[in-house]
Amino acid sequence: MKPHGEPLPHCWHSLTIGKQHSTRLSSRACAQPKQTSTDWSPSPMTATSPDLASQKMRFANALAAQPAPATGALVLGSGAVLWGVGLGAEGQSLGEVCFNTSMSGYQEILMDPSYAGQIITFTFPHIGNVGTNDEDIEAHQVFARGCVLRCDITRPSNFRAAQHLSDWLRAKGMIGIAGVDTRALTRLIRDDGAPNGVVVNGDLSEAAMTAAFEQASSWSGLTGLDLAKDVTTGQTYQWSQTTWSLKDGFGEMTAPTRRVVAVDFGAKLNILRNLAARGCDVTVVPASATAEEILSHRPDGVFLSNGPGDPAATGVYAAEAVRGVLDAGTPIFGICLGHQILAQALGARTSKLYQGHRGGNHPVKDLSTGKVEITSQNHGFAVDPESLPDDVEATHVSLFDGTNEGIRSTRYRAFSVQYHPEASPGPHDSHYLFDRFMELMDA
């Protein structure tokens, strides 16, 4: 095992130079690949191949070019293999490969339940430099399938650090890999869509790698998967912890002024903290809760949380429950998956995005005020704005690609946004949405 903080001996990138596919070697973990040509077409890491035979040929060529010192790999469904150094737990893990552009907050990102079923590629090269701690958690376990890093993890340098990131990954059972050309991988996802992949740490034998390729090439992906049922709470519970501060740590809500039921599709803990910090007595219920079960708590408002997977699959049961809450006249605020479920309950449709939105710097325009918010986002599906019924208004739009980012019902007391107003990590531009929910309940 290489001591923490030592530079990786090499970085391995699969590049196409003209017509020849080769594995190139850079001298340092964070060095950029030396380019002998500007011709990057066709890419050897194309997300899709014309047929299985081409995928198998690409995989065979990549396997034959395995660098001897490699201890980890990312195997794509196209047959491309990115070699590197394994991190965290040993084994293999299958998921959809996505990228996140945030420069900080990696612990919160890795613990976001919305990443269930996904392998996270961090575009920022230096991940792990502030270590991990027991306070920056967004769930009680890790649901992401793995992580891909550009540089090796250095020794942590932060007064709050309690554990090295690689040790933390190992303790959480997450498989990772460092030394990968994440710039090339991000371009692939941007241009060709999110590929299936298997991240491998440890056994790189031909048999193990072939098994990884077969998994990646045959998996049908996230479409149609109801992952909220895998990450939701198993039972109803109360929440009273409030947001963290450097001086006092976490607080405790002691004088509730409103009752809120939070439907847990994969809720981040900082969402619950923001509700409690505003005087809400929060009751968290499973994603499968019916309208009758939700309303039995006599809430002043209902919050629909973030979560993973295909909203069309989760909406089979969740949208019906939300319709019951709407008909009861109870105010509703939804974010992320909760936004999509509310849209379905109001009669709209959702669909999968080509590449998804994941990062802490996404500009969103408020259509009513013209103001622009910098938002934190993590979603691979979106609401189809063309499907919104006449009594539902689009309130926010992405300035990156025009994706719908918010809706409001003119018939019911309900609104939602696609992004994360609690951030953690990310900007605080959208905290006002929690206050808007309070005003809606008080009206």
C-alpha positions in Angstrom: 0.0 0.0 0.0 1.4 3.4 -1.0 1.8 5.8 1.9 -0.8 8.6 1.9 0.3 11.8 0.2 3.0 10.4 -2.0 2.6 11.3 -5.7 1.3 8.7 -8.0 4.1 7.2 -10.1 2.3 7.7 -13.3 -1.1 8.5 -14.9 -2.5 6.4 -17.6 -4.8 7.7 -20.3 -6.4 6.0 -23.2 -6.0 8.4 -26.1 -6.6 8.3 -29.9 -3.9 9.9 -31.9 -5.0 10.0 -35.5 -6.0 6.4 -36.3 -3.9 4.7 -33.7 -5.1 3.8 -30.2 -2.5 3.9 -27.5 -2.0 4.1 -23.8 0.1 7.1 -22.9 2.0 7.7 -19.8 2.5 11.1 -18.0 5.2 11.7 -15.5 3.1 12.9 -12.6 -0.3 12.2 -11.2 -1.6 15.7 -12.1 0.3 16.3 -15.3 -1.7 16.9 -18.4 -1.4 14.3 -21.2 1.3 15.1 -23.7 -0.5 15.5 -27.1 1.3 14.8 -30.3 -1.7 15.6 -32.4 -4.8 17.7 -32.0 -6.9 15.1 -33.7 -9.1 13.6 -31.0 -11.6 11.9 -33.3 -12.7 9.2 -33.1 -12.5 9.0 -29.3 -11.4 5.6 -27.9 -13.8 6.2 -24.9 -16.9 6.7 -27.0 -19.9 6.0 -24.8 -21.6 3.8 -27.4 -20.2 1.5 -30.0 -21.9 0.4 -33.3 -22.0 -3.3 -32.2 -20.9 -5.7 -29.4 -18.1 -7.0 -31.6 -16.5 -3.5 -31.7 -16.9 -3.1 -28.0 -15.2 -6.4 -27.4 -12.3 -5.5 -29.7 -11.8 -2.2 -28.0 -11.8 -3.9 -24.6 -9.3 -6.6 -25.7 -7.0 -3.9 -27.0 -7.3 -2.0 -23.7 -6.7 -5.1 -21.7 -3.5 -5.9 -23.7 -2.2 -2.4 -22.9 -2.6 -2.7 -19.1 0.3 -0.9 -17.4 2.0 -3.2 -14.9 1.8 -0.8 -11.9 -1.9 -0.2 -12.2 -4.0 -1.2 -9.2 -7.4 0.2 -10.3 -9.4 0.7 -13.4 -12.6 2.2 -14.8 -14.2 -0.1 -17.4 -16.8 1.5 -19.7 -19.5 -0.3 -21.5 -18.0 0.8 -24.8 -15.0 -1.4 -24.0 -12.6 1.5 -23.1 -10.6 1.1 -20.0 -9.0 3.9 -17.9 -6.2 2.6 -15.7 -5.1 4.2 -12.4 -4.5 3.5 -8.7 -7.3 2.0 -6.6 -8.7 3.8 -3.6 -10.9 2.9 -0.7 -12.6 -0.5 -0.6 -11.5 -3.3 -2.9 -13.8 -5.0 -5.4 -16.0 -3.9 -8.3 -19.0 -1.6 -8.5 -21.3 -0.9 -11.4 -23.0 2.4 -12.1 -23.7 5.3 -14.5 -20.6 7.5 -14.8 -21.4 11.2 -14.2 -19.3 14.2 -13.4 -19.5 16.9 -10.7 -17.9 20.3 -11.2 -17.8 21.4 -7.5 -14.4 22.4 -6.2 -15.2 21.6 -2.6 -17.7 19.7 -0.4 -16.6 16.3 -1.7 -17.7 14.5 1.5 -21.2 15.9 1.2 -21.3 15.0 -2.5 -20.3 11.4 -1.9 -22.9 11.1 0.8 -25.8 12.6 -1.2 -28.4 9.8 -1.6 -29.3 11.3 -5.0 -26.1 9.7 -6.3 -27.4 6.1 -5.8 -26.5 4.1 -8.9 -23.8 6.5 -10.1 -20.0 6.7 -10.2 -18.9 10.3 -9.6 -16.1 11.8 -11.6 -14.7 14.9 -9.9 -13.6 17.5 -12.4 -11.6 19.4 -9.8 -8.2 17.6 -9.6 -7.4 18.0 -5.9 -10.0 16.0 -3.9 -9.4 14.9 -0.3 -7.1 17.7 0.8 -9.2 18.7 3.8 -9.9 15.1 4.9 -13.2 14.0 6.3 -15.0 14.5 9.6 -18.1 13.3 11.4 -20.1 16.6 10.9 -20.1 17.1 7.2 -22.5 14.2 6.5 -25.6 14.3 4.4 -26.8 10.7 5.1 -26.2 7.8 7.4 -24.5 5.8 4.7 -23.0 6.1 1.3 -25.2 5.3 -1.7 -22.9 6.4 -4.6 -21.4 3.4 -6.5 -17.8 4.8 -6.7 -15.6 7.8 -7.4 -13.0 8.8 -10.0 -10.2 11.3 -9.2 -7.5 13.0 -11.3 -4.9 13.2 -8.5 -3.9 11.0 -5.7 -5.4 11.9 -2.3 -2.9 14.0 -0.3 -2.5 14.1 3.5 -5.4 16.2 4.9 -4.7 19.8 6.0 -7.6 21.2 7.9 -8.3 21.7 11.6 -11.6 19.8 11.3 -10.1 16.7 9.6 -10.6 13.5 11.5 -9.8 10.9 8.8 -8.0 10.5 5.5 -10.4 10.4 2.6 -9.1 7.0 1.3 -9.5 5.5 4.8 -13.0 7.0 4.9 -13.9 5.5 1.6 -12.6 2.1 2.8 -14.7 2.4 6.0 -17.8 3.3 4.0 -17.2 0.4 1.5 -16.9 2.8 -1.5 -14.5 1.9 -4.4 -12.5 4.6 -6.0 -9.7 5.2 -8.5 -7.2 8.0 -8.9 -4.8 8.9 -11.7 -7.5 9.1 -14.4 -7.6 11.7 -17.1 -10.8 13.2 -15.8 -10.7 16.0 -18.3 -11.0 13.5 -21.2 -13.6 11.5 -19.3 -15.7 14.6 -18.7 -15.5 15.5 -22.4 -16.8 12.1 -23.2 -19.8 12.4 -20.9 -20.5 16.0 -22.1 -20.4 14.9 -25.8 -21.7 11.4 -25.8 -23.9 11.2 -22.6 -23.3 9.3 -19.4 -21.8 5.8 -20.0 -22.2 2.7 -18.0 -19.1 1.8 -16.1 -17.5 -0.5 -13.5 -14.9 0.9 -11.1 -12.4 -1.7 -10.0 -9.9 -1.7 -7.2 -7.6 -4.7 -6.5 -8.1 -7.7 -8.8 -7.2 -6.7 -12.4 -6.9 -10.2 -13.7 -8.3 -11.0 -17.1 -11.2 -12.9 -15.6 -12.1 -10.0 -13.2 -11.8 -7.4 -15.9 -13.9 -9.4 -18.4 -16.6 -9.7 -15.8 -16.5 -5.9 -15.2 -16.8 -5.3 -19.0 -19.7 -7.7 -19.3 -21.5 -5.9 -16.5 -20.9 -2.5 -18.0 -21.9 -3.4 -21.5 -25.1 -5.3 -20.6 -26.5 -3.0 -17.9 -29.7 -1.1 -19.0 -28.8 2.0 -16.9 -30.9 4.2 -14.6 -34.0 4.6 -16.8 -36.9 2.8 -15.3 -35.2 2.3 -11.9 -37.0 3.3 -8.7 -34.0 3.9 -6.5 -35.9 6.0 -3.9 -37.1 2.8 -2.3 -33.5 1.8 -1.8 -32.4 5.0 0.0 -35.6 6.1 1.9 -36.0 5.7 5.6 -37.5 2.4 6.8 -39.7 4.0 9.4 -41.2 7.4 10.4 -39.0 9.5 12.7 -38.8 13.0 14.1 -36.1 15.5 13.3 -35.0 18.6 15.4 -31.3 19.2 14.6 -30.7 22.6 13.1 -27.9 24.0 10.9 -24.2 24.0 11.8 -22.1 27.0 12.8 -18.3 27.2 13.5 -19.0 28.6 16.9 -21.7 26.4 18.2 -21.8 23.3 16.0 -25.3 21.9 15.3 -28.2 23.4 17.1 -31.5 22.0 18.4 -35.0 23.2 17.6 -36.9 23.5 20.9 -39.9 25.8 20.2 -41.7 24.6 17.0 -44.1 26.9 15.3 -45.1 24.7 12.3 -45.6 21.0 11.6 -43.9 19.7 8.4 -44.0 16.2 7.0 -40.9 15.5 4.9 -41.3 12.7 2.4 -37.9 11.0 2.2 -37.0 10.1 -1.4 -33.4 10.3 -0.4 -33.3 13.5 1.7 -30.0 15.2 2.5 -29.8 15.9 6.2 -29.1 19.6 5.7 -32.5 20.0 4.1 -34.1 18.8 7.3 -31.7 21.0 9.3 -32.9 24.1 7.3 -36.5 23.2 8.0 -35.9 22.7 11.7 -33.9 26.0 11.9 -37.0 27.8 10.8 -39.1 26.4 13.6 -40.5 23.4 11.9 -41.4 20.2 13.9 -40.3 17.8 11.1 -41.7 14.4 10.7 -39.9 12.3 8.1 -41.9 9.6 6.4 -40.9 6.9 3.8 -41.2 7.5 0.1 -44.0 5.0 0.0 -46.2 6.9 2.4 -49.8 7.3 1.2 -51.7 10.6 1.3 -53.7 9.3 4.3 -50.5 8.4 6.2 -48.9 11.8 5.4 -52.1 13.8 6.4 -52.5 11.8 9.6 -49.7 13.9 11.1 -51.8 17.0 10.5 -49.0 18.9 8.8 -49.0 22.6 8.1 -47.0 21.8 5.0 -45.5 18.8 3.2 -41.9 18.8 1.9 -40.9 16.5 -1.0 -37.2 15.7 -0.9 -34.4 15.1 -3.4 -33.6 11.5 -4.4 -32.1 9.2 -7.0 -33.4 7.2 -10.0 -36.1 7.6 -12.6 -39.0 9.9 -11.4 -41.3 8.0 -13.7 -40.7 4.8 -11.8 -41.0 6.5 -8.4 -44.0 8.5 -9.5 -46.0 5.3 -10.0 -46.9 5.4 -6.3 -45.5 8.8 -5.1 -47.5 11.0 -7.5 -50.8 9.5 -6.4 -49.9 10.3 -2.8 -49.0 13.9 -3.7 -52.3 14.3 -5.6 -54.1 13.4 -2.4 -52.1 16.0 -0.4 -52.9 18.6 -3.1 -56.6 17.9 -2.9 -56.5 18.3 0.8 -55.3 21.8 0.3 -52.0 21.3 2.2 -49.0 23.5 1.0 -46.3 21.6 -0.8 -42.6 22.5 -1.5 -40.5 20.1 -3.5 -36.9 20.0 -4.7 -35.0 17.8 -7.1 -36.8 14.4 -7.4 -39.6 16.0 -5.3 -39.9 18.7 -7.9 -40.3 16.0 -10.6 -42.9 14.0 -8.5 -44.9 17.2 -7.9 -44.8 17.9 -11.7 -46.1 14.5 -12.4 -48.9 14.8 -9.8 -49.9 18.1 -11.5 -50.1 16.4 -14.9 -46.6 16.9 -16.4 -44.0 14.5 -17.7 -40.3 13.9 -17.0 -37.5 12.6 -19.2 -33.8 11.8 -18.9 -31.2 14.4 -19.6 -28.4 13.8 -22.1 -25.7 14.6 -19.6 -27.3 15.8 -16.4 -26.6 18.8 -14.1 -24.2 18.2 -11.2 -22.2 20.9 -9.6 -22.2 24.0 -7.4 -22.1 26.7 -10.1 -25.3 26.4 -12.2 -26.9 29.7 -13.1 -30.7 29.7 -12.9 -33.0 32.6 -13.8 -36.1 33.4 -11.8 -38.7 34.2 -14.6 -40.8 36.4 -12.4 -38.1 38.7 -11.2 -35.4 38.3 -13.8 -32.8 37.6 -11.1 -30.2 35.0 -11.5 -29.2 32.5 -8.8 -26.1 30.4 -8.7 -27.3 27.0 -7.6 -26.2 23.6 -6.5 -27.6 20.8 -8.7 -27.6 17.1 -8.9 -30.1 15.5 -11.3 -30.1 13.4 -14.4 -33.8 13.7 -15.2 -35.9 16.8 -15.7 -39.5 18.1 -16.2 -40.6 18.5 -19.8 -41.7 22.1 -19.9 -43.9 21.4 -23.0 -46.0 19.0 -20.9 -46.9 21.5 -18.2 -50.7 21.9 -18.0 -52.3 25.4 -18.2 -52.6 25.7 -14.4 -48.9 25.1 -13.8 -46.3 27.9 -14.4 -42.6 27.5 -15.2 -40.9 29.7 -12.6 -37.2 29.1 -13.1 -35.0 28.0 -16.1 -31.4 26.9 -16.5 -29.1 29.4 -18.2 -26.8 26.6 -19.3 -29.3 24.7 -21.5 -32.8 26.0 -20.9 -33.9 23.1 -18.7 -36.9 23.7 -16.5 -35.7 24.5 -13.0 -39.0 25.4 -11.2 -42.8 25.3 -11.3 -45.7 26.8 -9.4 -49.3 25.6 -9.4 -51.9 28.3 -9.9 -54.7 26.0 -8.6 -53.0 24.6 -5.5 -50.6 26.0 -2.9 -47.6 24.2 -4.3 -44.2 25.0 -5.8 -40.9 23.3 -6.5 -37.4 23.7 -7.9 -35.1 21.3 -9.6 -32.0 22.4 -7.7 -30.9 22.3 -4.0 -31.6 25.4 -2.0 -29.9 24.0 1.0 -26.6 23.7 -0.9 -24.1 21.8 1.3 -22.0 22.2 -0.6 -22.7 25.2 -2.7 -23.9 28.8 -2.7 -26.6 30.1 -0.5 -28.5 32.2 -3.1 -31.6 30.0 -2.9 -32.1 29.9 0.9 -35.1 32.2 0.4 -37.1 29.3 -0.9 -37.3 27.8 2.6 -38.7 31.1 3.8 -41.2 31.2 0.9 -42.4 27.8 2.1 -42.8 29.2 5.6 -44.9 32.1 4.2 -47.0 29.7 2.2 -47.8 27.7 5.3 -48.6 30.8 7.3 -50.9 32.3 4.7 
